Structures are given as C-alpha cells and as structure tokens.
Amino acid sequence: MFGSILEFFKSAIAEQIVGDPIWATTALVGQAVFGGRFILQWIVSEYKKKSHIPIAFWFMSLAGSLILLSYSVHIKNPVFMLGFSLNTLIYMRNLHLIYKDAKKGVSTIANN
C-alpha cells in the first residue's frame, strides 16, 4: 500500500510539477497566499488577545482564490472552478461591506 501511494506521488510530481512548472508554481503560490491568511489571522488575534479578522485576511482570501480559480480553469476542473468562483464573490462582498462601513464611519466623524 505504501508503495502505491509513493508511486502515485511520483507520478503526480512528474506529470504536474515537472510537466507544467509554471502552472504548478502558480497553484503553489495561490495555495500559500490562501493558507497564509489563517496564519495572519492567528498572529493578529494573538497580538490583540481576542479573535480578530484583519482586512488583509479578506484581501489574501481574494488573491489566493483568484489565483486558484485561474489554476482550476487551466486544469479544467469544474468542481474547483465553482468553489473558487463562489469564494471570490463572497470575499469581494465582504470587502465591499467593510469599505461601505468605513465610508459611513468617516462621514459620521465629519458630521460630528
């Protein structure tokens, strides 16, 4: 069983990474950005001593999702395309709501 798992990884590496290094690197960068958002959130929460989601979390989510969406289109995987398309819309909406609230806060301060 271990041998077949090892062969699977060797085959995947040869086919995807060696065979298409630019897109493999693109996918790796997308995954690093997407996964790095949780590390950022953890560090900021530890610093603030409470659970906190910084705005950069949403930008990293959006960037990672767009990179992985482009990769899923390249590999023609409709499951990942659908998932990353929906994620992208949600992250854009969250950023819009944050921007809208910040804009209200500025006008409220200016009116006081």
C-alpha positions, 0 to 999 in steps of 0.5 A, spaced: 500 500 500 505 504 501 508 503 495 502 505 491 501 511 494 509 513 493 508 511 486 502 515 485 506 521 488 511 520 483 507 520 478 503 526 480 510 530 481 512 528 474 506 529 470 504 536 474 510 539 477 515 537 472 510 537 466 507 544 467 512 548 472 509 554 471 502 552 472 504 548 478 508 554 481 502 558 480 497 553 484 503 553 489 503 560 490 495 561 490 495 555 495 500 559 500 497 566 499 490 562 501 493 558 507 497 564 509 491 568 511 489 563 517 496 564 519 495 572 519 489 571 522 492 567 528 498 572 529 493 578 529 488 575 534 494 573 538 497 580 538 490 583 540 488 577 545 481 576 542 479 573 535 480 578 530 479 578 522 484 583 519 482 586 512 488 583 509 485 576 511 479 578 506 484 581 501 489 574 501 482 570 501 481 574 494 488 573 491 489 566 493 482 564 490 483 568 484 489 565 483 486 558 484 480 559 480 485 561 474 489 554 476 482 550 476 480 553 469 487 551 466 486 544 469 479 544 467 476 542 473 469 544 474 468 542 481 474 547 483 472 552 478 465 553 482 468 553 489 473 558 487 468 562 483 463 562 489 469 564 494 471 570 490 464 573 490 463 572 497 470 575 499 469 581 494 462 582 498 465 582 504 470 587 502 465 591 499 461 591 506 467 593 510 469 599 505 461 601 505 462 601 513 468 605 513 465 610 508 459 611 513 464 611 519 468 617 516 462 621 514 459 620 521 466 623 524 465 629 519 458 630 521 460 630 528 
